[in-house]
Amino acid sequence: MGNTIPNIAGVKRRNLADEIQEILDSNSLPSYLANVIDAFSIIRIVERLWRV
């Protein structure tokens, strides 16, 4: 995913979380795909919090 997002809608690479948010904010993806990416982001956040 980290290599794909910068290619969608010209997202500039900073970090994966920022890239995901930028692509979601651009509304350039079909809603079903945006929902999957958003859900993946939430899972990653919860996973990081769980480890702390």
PyMOL CGO cylinders between C-alpha atoms (Angstrom):
from pymol import cmd
from pymol.cgo import CYLINDER

trace = [
    CYLINDER, 0.00, 0.00, 0.00, 2.85, 2.37, 0.78, 0.3, 1, 1, 1, 1, 1, 1,
    CYLINDER, 2.85, 2.37, 0.78, 4.04, 2.23, -2.83, 0.3, 1, 1, 1, 1, 1, 1,
    CYLINDER, 4.04, 2.23, -2.83, 0.58, 2.56, -4.37, 0.3, 1, 1, 1, 1, 1, 1,
    CYLINDER, 0.58, 2.56, -4.37, -0.85, 5.58, -2.56, 0.3, 1, 1, 1, 1, 1, 1,
    CYLINDER, -0.85, 5.58, -2.56, 1.70, 8.13, -3.85, 0.3, 1, 1, 1, 1, 1, 1,
    CYLINDER, 1.70, 8.13, -3.85, 0.70, 7.16, -7.39, 0.3, 1, 1, 1, 1, 1, 1,
    CYLINDER, 0.70, 7.16, -7.39, -2.98, 7.92, -6.79, 0.3, 1, 1, 1, 1, 1, 1,
    CYLINDER, -2.98, 7.92, -6.79, -3.95, 11.56, -7.34, 0.3, 1, 1, 1, 1, 1, 1,
    CYLINDER, -3.95, 11.56, -7.34, -0.35, 12.76, -7.01, 0.3, 1, 1, 1, 1, 1, 1,
    CYLINDER, -0.35, 12.76, -7.01, -0.08, 12.30, -3.26, 0.3, 1, 1, 1, 1, 1, 1,
    CYLINDER, -0.08, 12.30, -3.26, 3.28, 13.48, -1.97, 0.3, 1, 1, 1, 1, 1, 1,
    CYLINDER, 3.28, 13.48, -1.97, 5.13, 11.00, 0.22, 0.3, 1, 1, 1, 1, 1, 1,
    CYLINDER, 5.13, 11.00, 0.22, 5.58, 11.99, 3.87, 0.3, 1, 1, 1, 1, 1, 1,
    CYLINDER, 5.58, 11.99, 3.87, 4.50, 9.06, 5.94, 0.3, 1, 1, 1, 1, 1, 1,
    CYLINDER, 4.50, 9.06, 5.94, 1.87, 6.41, 5.37, 0.3, 1, 1, 1, 1, 1, 1,
    CYLINDER, 1.87, 6.41, 5.37, -0.69, 7.91, 7.76, 0.3, 1, 1, 1, 1, 1, 1,
    CYLINDER, -0.69, 7.91, 7.76, -0.49, 11.31, 6.06, 0.3, 1, 1, 1, 1, 1, 1,
    CYLINDER, -0.49, 11.31, 6.06, -0.65, 9.71, 2.61, 0.3, 1, 1, 1, 1, 1, 1,
    CYLINDER, -0.65, 9.71, 2.61, -3.76, 7.76, 3.54, 0.3, 1, 1, 1, 1, 1, 1,
    CYLINDER, -3.76, 7.76, 3.54, -5.46, 10.83, 4.95, 0.3, 1, 1, 1, 1, 1, 1,
    CYLINDER, -5.46, 10.83, 4.95, -4.55, 12.93, 1.92, 0.3, 1, 1, 1, 1, 1, 1,
    CYLINDER, -4.55, 12.93, 1.92, -5.93, 10.38, -0.53, 0.3, 1, 1, 1, 1, 1, 1,
    CYLINDER, -5.93, 10.38, -0.53, -9.13, 9.98, 1.51, 0.3, 1, 1, 1, 1, 1, 1,
    CYLINDER, -9.13, 9.98, 1.51, -9.57, 13.76, 1.67, 0.3, 1, 1, 1, 1, 1, 1,
    CYLINDER, -9.57, 13.76, 1.67, -9.12, 14.07, -2.10, 0.3, 1, 1, 1, 1, 1, 1,
    CYLINDER, -9.12, 14.07, -2.10, -12.27, 11.98, -2.77, 0.3, 1, 1, 1, 1, 1, 1,
    CYLINDER, -12.27, 11.98, -2.77, -10.52, 10.52, -5.80, 0.3, 1, 1, 1, 1, 1, 1,
    CYLINDER, -10.52, 10.52, -5.80, -11.29, 6.91, -4.88, 0.3, 1, 1, 1, 1, 1, 1,
    CYLINDER, -11.29, 6.91, -4.88, -14.58, 5.04, -5.19, 0.3, 1, 1, 1, 1, 1, 1,
    CYLINDER, -14.58, 5.04, -5.19, -16.30, 5.07, -1.81, 0.3, 1, 1, 1, 1, 1, 1,
    CYLINDER, -16.30, 5.07, -1.81, -16.00, 1.30, -1.31, 0.3, 1, 1, 1, 1, 1, 1,
    CYLINDER, -16.00, 1.30, -1.31, -12.22, 1.49, -1.71, 0.3, 1, 1, 1, 1, 1, 1,
    CYLINDER, -12.22, 1.49, -1.71, -11.92, 4.58, 0.49, 0.3, 1, 1, 1, 1, 1, 1,
    CYLINDER, -11.92, 4.58, 0.49, -13.88, 2.73, 3.19, 0.3, 1, 1, 1, 1, 1, 1,
    CYLINDER, -13.88, 2.73, 3.19, -11.53, -0.25, 3.04, 0.3, 1, 1, 1, 1, 1, 1,
    CYLINDER, -11.53, -0.25, 3.04, -8.45, 1.97, 3.27, 0.3, 1, 1, 1, 1, 1, 1,
    CYLINDER, -8.45, 1.97, 3.27, -10.00, 3.93, 6.14, 0.3, 1, 1, 1, 1, 1, 1,
    CYLINDER, -10.00, 3.93, 6.14, -10.84, 0.71, 8.00, 0.3, 1, 1, 1, 1, 1, 1,
    CYLINDER, -10.84, 0.71, 8.00, -7.29, -0.55, 7.48, 0.3, 1, 1, 1, 1, 1, 1,
    CYLINDER, -7.29, -0.55, 7.48, -5.96, 2.70, 8.96, 0.3, 1, 1, 1, 1, 1, 1,
    CYLINDER, -5.96, 2.70, 8.96, -8.16, 2.36, 12.03, 0.3, 1, 1, 1, 1, 1, 1,
    CYLINDER, -8.16, 2.36, 12.03, -7.04, -1.24, 12.55, 0.3, 1, 1, 1, 1, 1, 1,
    CYLINDER, -7.04, -1.24, 12.55, -3.40, -0.15, 12.40, 0.3, 1, 1, 1, 1, 1, 1,
    CYLINDER, -3.40, -0.15, 12.40, -4.02, 2.58, 15.00, 0.3, 1, 1, 1, 1, 1, 1,
    CYLINDER, -4.02, 2.58, 15.00, -5.77, 0.17, 17.35, 0.3, 1, 1, 1, 1, 1, 1,
    CYLINDER, -5.77, 0.17, 17.35, -2.98, -2.37, 16.85, 0.3, 1, 1, 1, 1, 1, 1,
    CYLINDER, -2.98, -2.37, 16.85, -0.37, 0.20, 17.84, 0.3, 1, 1, 1, 1, 1, 1,
    CYLINDER, -0.37, 0.20, 17.84, -2.37, 1.28, 20.89, 0.3, 1, 1, 1, 1, 1, 1,
    CYLINDER, -2.37, 1.28, 20.89, -2.84, -2.35, 21.94, 0.3, 1, 1, 1, 1, 1, 1,
    CYLINDER, -2.84, -2.35, 21.94, 0.94, -2.88, 22.03, 0.3, 1, 1, 1, 1, 1, 1,
    CYLINDER, 0.94, -2.88, 22.03, 1.54, 0.07, 24.38, 0.3, 1, 1, 1, 1, 1, 1,
]
cmd.load_cgo(trace, "trace")
